[in-house]
Amino acid sequence: MKSYIIYLPNYAQSTSMASRALESGQLYGWNAELYAGVDGSLVQFDQLRINQQDAKCRDMMRRPGVRGCFLSHWQLWNLCADTDTVIGIFEHDIEFVAPQPWIDFEHVLKLEGFLKKKPRPAGEWYEGARAYIIKPAGARQLIDWVKRNGALPADVNIGLDVVSIQLCDTLCVKQHELYGKTDKRANSFTWNLEGMK
């Protein structure tokens, strides 16, 4: 299985974070490569069809980092569907701590971020889209839902009304300690893209 680590090539810190994530993956035998994500500062809010059902989600999509994050995951969902292959999708602030798990699942196997959140337009969802494995059927479900309903933040879009989500019971990926213990919003490319140059 090929895995992709999303990063922003024009941001030195993102490149450094992704390189560290890639190195940790190589230590544990993950077939991973860096994937140049979408810089949301280059995408205007009105260039996307945004879901209008939830005011909070709509406002979140006004943030360049949230738009870029969604579009990066969107591109990889399309890659998964178009190539008809299972892929791993990871964000630059993760760390691999064990080999890839071999667990059967239907659509999405979530490897990190198990805090369930209240329903939004795509149903209940789990905080963060930092680490998951997705099958083509799940990718197609997400793509079709967005085409019908409009975009939401990536983690919110991966809702239980859209795809089946299996939680991995083996710790193999975690958010790197350098990025998860400080003020998350101040150090987050999703929340504070403009401040990360």
C-alpha positions in Angstrom: 0.0 0.0 0.0 1.3 3.5 -0.9 1.0 6.2 1.7 1.1 10.0 1.1 2.3 12.6 3.5 0.7 16.0 2.7 2.9 19.0 3.0 3.3 22.5 1.6 6.5 22.8 -0.4 6.6 26.6 -0.1 6.6 26.5 3.7 10.0 25.5 5.3 8.4 24.3 8.5 5.9 22.1 6.6 8.8 20.6 4.6 10.8 19.9 7.8 7.8 18.3 9.5 7.0 16.1 6.5 10.6 15.0 6.2 10.6 14.0 9.8 7.3 12.1 9.3 8.7 10.3 6.2 11.9 9.3 8.1 9.8 7.8 10.9 7.7 5.9 8.4 10.8 4.5 6.7 12.0 3.2 10.0 8.8 1.1 10.3 8.6 -0.1 6.7 5.7 2.2 5.5 5.7 2.7 1.7 5.3 6.5 2.1 6.2 9.5 0.0 5.8 13.2 0.3 2.7 14.7 -1.5 2.7 18.4 -2.4 -0.6 19.7 -1.0 -2.7 22.7 -2.0 -1.7 26.1 -0.6 -5.1 27.4 0.4 -3.8 31.0 0.2 -3.9 30.6 -3.6 -7.5 29.5 -3.6 -10.3 32.0 -3.1 -13.3 31.1 -1.0 -15.7 31.6 -3.9 -13.7 29.2 -6.1 -15.1 26.3 -4.1 -18.7 25.0 -3.7 -19.0 25.2 0.1 -21.7 23.3 2.0 -24.2 25.9 3.3 -26.0 23.8 5.9 -23.7 24.6 8.9 -22.6 28.2 9.5 -19.6 27.2 11.6 -18.2 24.9 8.9 -18.9 27.6 6.3 -16.9 30.1 8.3 -14.1 27.6 8.8 -13.8 27.2 5.1 -13.0 30.9 4.8 -9.6 30.1 6.4 -7.0 29.5 3.6 -5.5 26.6 5.6 -8.8 24.9 6.0 -9.5 25.2 2.2 -6.1 23.9 1.3 -6.4 21.0 3.7 -9.7 20.0 2.3 -8.4 20.3 -1.3 -5.3 18.3 -0.5 -7.4 15.4 0.9 -9.9 15.8 -2.0 -7.0 15.3 -4.5 -5.9 12.2 -2.7 -9.5 10.8 -2.5 -9.6 11.3 -6.3 -6.3 9.5 -6.7 -7.6 6.6 -4.6 -10.8 6.4 -6.7 -9.1 6.8 -10.1 -6.4 4.3 -9.5 -8.8 1.9 -7.6 -6.1 1.3 -4.9 -6.1 1.5 -1.2 -3.9 4.4 0.0 -2.8 5.9 3.3 -3.3 9.7 3.8 -1.2 11.5 6.4 -0.6 15.1 7.3 2.9 16.5 7.9 2.6 16.7 11.7 2.4 13.0 12.4 5.0 10.4 13.5 4.9 6.7 12.6 5.6 4.6 15.7 4.9 1.1 14.5 4.5 -0.9 11.2 1.3 -0.7 9.1 -1.6 -2.5 10.7 -3.4 -5.2 8.8 -7.0 -4.7 9.8 -10.1 -5.4 7.7 -12.4 -2.3 7.2 -15.0 -1.2 4.7 -14.2 2.5 3.8 -11.9 4.3 6.2 -9.4 3.0 8.8 -8.7 5.9 11.2 -5.2 5.5 12.7 -5.2 8.6 15.0 -7.6 11.2 16.4 -10.4 9.1 18.0 -12.3 12.0 19.7 -15.9 11.8 18.3 -17.5 15.2 17.6 -21.1 16.2 17.4 -22.9 15.8 14.1 -22.4 18.2 11.2 -23.9 17.9 7.7 -21.9 14.7 7.0 -22.9 13.2 10.4 -20.8 12.5 13.5 -17.0 12.8 12.8 -13.7 12.3 14.5 -11.4 15.3 15.3 -8.5 15.5 12.8 -7.7 13.9 9.5 -4.0 13.5 10.2 -3.8 9.7 9.6 -6.1 7.3 7.9 -6.2 4.5 5.3 -8.9 4.7 2.7 -10.4 2.2 0.2 -11.6 3.3 -3.3 -15.2 2.7 -2.2 -14.8 5.1 0.7 -13.1 7.7 -1.6 -16.0 7.5 -4.1 -18.5 7.9 -1.3 -16.7 11.1 -0.1 -16.3 12.5 -3.6 -20.0 11.8 -4.5 -21.2 13.4 -1.2 -19.1 16.6 -1.8 -20.3 16.9 -5.4 -23.9 16.7 -4.2 -23.6 18.7 -1.0 -20.5 21.0 -1.1 -17.2 20.9 0.7 -16.7 20.9 4.5 -13.4 20.9 6.4 -11.6 17.6 5.6 -12.1 15.9 9.0 -15.8 17.0 9.2 -16.3 15.7 5.7 -15.2 12.2 6.7 -18.5 11.8 8.6 -20.3 8.7 9.6 -23.3 9.5 7.4 -20.9 9.3 4.4 -18.5 6.5 5.1 -18.0 3.6 7.5 -15.1 4.4 9.9 -13.1 1.7 11.7 -10.9 2.9 14.5 -7.4 1.2 14.7 -6.8 -0.4 18.0 -3.1 -0.6 17.5 -0.9 2.5 18.1 1.0 3.0 14.8 0.7 6.7 14.2 0.5 9.7 16.5 0.7 13.4 16.3 4.3 14.4 16.7 4.9 15.7 20.2 6.5 18.9 18.9 3.2 19.9 17.3 0.5 18.6 19.6 1.4 20.1 23.0 1.6 23.8 22.4 -1.1 26.2 21.3 -2.6 24.1 18.5 -4.2 26.9 16.6 -1.1 29.2 16.7 1.1 26.3 15.4 -1.4 24.9 12.9 -1.2 25.4 9.2 -4.9 24.7 9.0 -5.8 27.4 11.4 -3.0 29.9 10.9 -1.6 29.4 7.4 -1.0 33.2 7.0 1.3 33.1 10.1 3.4 30.2 9.0 5.5 31.7 6.2 
